[in-house]
């Protein structure tokens, strides 16, 4: 198996696992922010209603139900925020690795191209081509 096939398989396995990891985190990005804002607003309304009901002397069980609902909303919002922060950290790490890898591949390809140019020049010297013939061969190879 050659290098290109091996690299392709590695990229595919990493990419698929990366996508799988990201799809586990719901809701993504902007939707998560909307959910957090909505949950926070709902918790604020519920919290103020809890306070008003408490001051009005409502039955304690009603207050407990409001308090439990308030806690569930708060914990859900906290959970979404936490998962989004983890996702952001993972994405930044992945981006850093990919940028490093891209830089390495760029350097490697530039070295290979320089080596290829040197090999072509050496072959032209072995063939003892004139400048016009060299230019003609370069022109033909680019076409």
HELIX and SHEET records of a PDB file:
HELIX    1   1 UNK A    3  UNK A   23  1                                  21    
HELIX    2   2 UNK A   29  UNK A   56  1                                  28    
HELIX    3   3 UNK A   60  UNK A  127  1                                  68    
HELIX    4   4 UNK A  131  UNK A  142  1                                  12    
END                                                                             
